[in-house]
Amino acid sequence: MGKFIVLEGLDGVGKSTLAQGVAQSLGGVLTSTPGSEFASVRGDILQALKQDQLGKALFYAAAVSLQGRIAAEQVRHGGTVVMDRYWASTVAYARARGVTADLDALTPGFAKPDITVLITLDESQRVTRLTQRGATAEDIETLCPTFQATVMHVLRAHCTLAVDVSGLDEQQATGKVVDAIADAACYTAV
């Protein structure tokens, strides 16, 4: 039976790399939000919305709706889907950017992941990764302690489990996440 698994976390913790490794380990399909369907228009939409943080959150909500439905369909057919970011990130980053609208009211309308994993990493390692990859403006905002605290508070509230990958190489981190998912799946099946 397929599973819908989501990896969440701050920018620079290795979610994308881990999502790819977890999908391969589990024989699943890798996807992300906002997804390839929006790749060619994402920048234009965000630019058009300028500083309208609620508008940006609603754009990401639309992407979550689409990607969740695609994932749910694949799971119904026995596939496993590993998604790099989903609804928790949309809510967390919107809150940190000052959106006060009740975004959580939309939650029942989205496909529900079987497991949502919060990936954490030692802050100095995260900063090094952000610097090495050429930090974007969005990456830099996560360095603000207040912004970071808000994002992490919301992510913790929305995630099934947390896995710290500090000090681990890619293979070790992937193994740790896969093991945590297997343990959580066994626990929830009982």
C-alpha positions as CSV (number, residue, x, y, z in Angstrom):
1,M,0.0,0.0,0.0
2,G,1.3,3.4,-0.9
3,K,2.1,6.3,1.4
4,F,2.0,10.1,1.1
5,I,5.2,11.3,2.9
6,V,6.1,15.0,3.3
7,L,9.5,16.5,4.3
8,E,9.4,19.9,5.9
9,G,12.0,22.2,7.4
10,L,13.8,25.5,7.2
11,D,15.6,26.4,4.0
12,G,19.1,24.8,3.8
13,V,18.4,21.7,6.0
14,G,18.7,19.4,3.1
15,K,15.0,18.6,2.4
16,S,15.3,18.4,-1.4
17,T,18.3,16.1,-1.2
18,L,16.7,14.0,1.5
19,A,13.4,13.8,-0.3
20,Q,15.2,12.5,-3.4
21,G,17.0,9.8,-1.3
22,V,13.9,8.8,0.6
23,A,11.9,8.5,-2.6
24,Q,14.6,6.2,-4.1
25,S,14.9,4.2,-0.9
26,L,11.1,3.6,-0.7
27,G,10.6,3.1,-4.4
28,G,8.4,6.2,-4.5
29,V,7.9,9.2,-6.7
30,L,9.5,12.5,-5.8
31,T,7.5,15.7,-6.1
32,S,7.4,19.2,-4.5
33,T,5.3,22.2,-4.1
34,P,4.5,24.3,-5.9
35,G,5.4,21.6,-8.5
36,S,6.4,21.5,-12.1
37,E,3.0,22.7,-13.3
38,F,3.8,26.2,-11.9
39,A,7.6,26.3,-12.7
40,S,7.2,28.5,-15.7
41,V,4.9,31.0,-14.0
42,R,5.9,31.0,-10.3
43,G,8.3,33.9,-10.6
44,D,5.9,36.0,-12.5
45,I,3.1,35.3,-10.1
46,L,5.2,36.1,-7.0
47,Q,6.6,39.3,-8.7
48,A,3.0,40.4,-9.6
49,L,1.9,39.9,-6.0
50,K,4.9,42.0,-4.7
51,Q,4.4,42.4,-1.0
52,D,0.9,40.9,-0.8
53,Q,1.9,38.1,1.6
54,L,-1.7,36.8,1.8
55,G,-1.9,36.6,-2.0
56,K,1.4,34.7,-2.1
57,A,0.1,32.3,0.6
58,L,-3.0,31.7,-1.4
59,F,-1.0,31.0,-4.6
60,Y,1.0,28.4,-2.6
61,A,-2.3,27.0,-1.2
62,A,-3.6,26.5,-4.8
63,A,-0.3,24.7,-5.6
64,V,-0.7,22.5,-2.4
65,S,-4.3,21.7,-3.4
66,L,-3.1,20.5,-6.9
67,Q,0.0,18.6,-5.7
68,G,-2.0,17.0,-2.8
69,R,-4.6,15.7,-5.2
70,I,-2.0,14.4,-7.6
71,A,-0.2,12.6,-4.7
72,A,-3.5,11.2,-3.3
73,E,-4.3,9.7,-6.7
74,Q,-0.9,8.1,-6.9
75,V,-1.3,6.6,-3.4
76,R,-4.8,5.3,-4.3
77,H,-3.1,3.3,-7.0
78,G,-0.5,1.9,-4.6
79,G,2.3,4.3,-5.2
80,T,4.4,6.1,-2.6
81,V,4.9,9.8,-2.9
82,V,7.6,11.8,-1.2
83,M,7.0,15.5,-1.3
84,D,9.5,18.3,-0.7
85,R,7.4,20.8,1.3
86,Y,3.6,20.9,1.5
87,W,0.9,22.7,3.5
88,A,2.9,23.1,6.8
89,S,5.6,25.2,5.0
90,T,2.9,27.4,3.4
91,V,1.3,28.2,6.7
92,A,4.6,28.5,8.6
93,Y,6.2,30.9,6.2
94,A,3.0,33.0,5.8
95,R,2.7,33.4,9.5
96,A,6.4,34.4,9.8
97,R,5.7,37.0,7.0
98,G,2.8,38.5,9.0
99,V,-0.2,36.8,7.4
100,T,-3.0,36.7,10.0
101,A,-5.7,35.1,8.0
102,D,-6.9,31.7,9.3
103,L,-5.1,29.5,6.7
104,D,-5.5,26.5,8.9
105,A,-9.2,26.6,8.0
106,L,-8.2,25.4,4.5
107,T,-6.5,22.3,5.9
108,P,-9.5,19.9,5.6
109,G,-9.7,20.6,1.9
110,F,-6.2,19.3,1.2
111,A,-5.0,15.7,0.8
112,K,-3.6,14.6,4.2
113,P,-0.1,13.1,4.3
114,D,0.4,9.8,6.0
115,I,3.6,11.1,7.6
116,T,5.0,14.7,7.7
117,V,8.7,14.7,8.8
118,L,10.3,17.9,10.2
119,I,14.0,17.9,9.2
120,T,16.2,19.8,11.5
121,L,19.9,20.6,11.3
122,D,22.4,22.3,13.5
123,E,22.2,26.1,12.7
124,S,25.8,26.5,11.9
125,Q,25.6,23.7,9.4
126,R,22.5,25.2,7.9
127,V,24.1,28.6,7.5
128,T,27.1,27.0,5.9
129,R,24.9,25.2,3.4
130,L,22.9,28.4,2.6
131,T,26.2,30.3,2.0
132,Q,27.7,27.6,-0.2
133,R,24.6,27.4,-2.4
134,G,24.3,31.2,-2.8
135,A,21.6,32.2,-0.3
136,T,18.5,33.8,-1.8
137,A,16.5,36.6,-0.1
138,E,14.1,33.9,1.1
139,D,17.0,31.9,2.6
140,I,18.3,35.0,4.3
141,E,15.0,35.8,6.0
142,T,15.2,32.5,7.8
143,L,18.4,33.7,9.6
144,C,16.3,36.2,11.5
145,P,15.7,34.6,15.0
146,T,12.1,35.8,15.2
147,F,11.2,34.7,11.7
148,Q,12.9,31.3,12.3
149,A,11.2,30.8,15.6
150,T,7.7,31.4,14.1
151,V,8.4,29.1,11.2
152,M,9.7,26.3,13.5
153,H,6.7,26.7,15.9
154,V,4.2,26.2,13.1
155,L,6.1,23.4,11.5
156,R,6.4,21.5,14.8
157,A,2.6,21.8,15.2
158,H,1.9,20.4,11.8
159,C,4.5,17.6,11.6
160,T,4.1,14.0,12.7
161,L,7.8,13.5,13.7
162,A,11.1,15.4,13.7
163,V,14.4,14.0,12.6
164,D,17.7,15.8,13.3
165,V,20.3,15.2,10.6
166,S,23.1,17.2,12.2
167,G,26.6,15.9,11.5
168,L,25.4,13.2,9.1
169,D,26.4,12.7,5.5
170,E,23.8,12.4,2.8
171,Q,23.6,8.6,3.0
172,Q,23.4,8.5,6.8
173,A,20.8,11.3,6.9
174,T,18.6,9.5,4.3
175,G,18.9,6.2,6.3
176,K,17.9,8.0,9.5
177,V,14.8,9.6,7.9
178,V,13.8,6.3,6.2
179,D,14.1,4.5,9.5
180,A,12.1,7.1,11.3
181,I,9.4,6.9,8.7
182,A,9.3,3.1,9.0
183,D,9.1,3.3,12.8
184,A,6.3,5.9,12.6
185,A,4.4,3.8,10.0
186,C,4.6,0.7,12.3
187,Y,3.5,2.7,15.3
188,T,0.5,4.2,13.5
189,A,-0.5,0.8,12.1
190,V,-0.8,-0.7,15.5
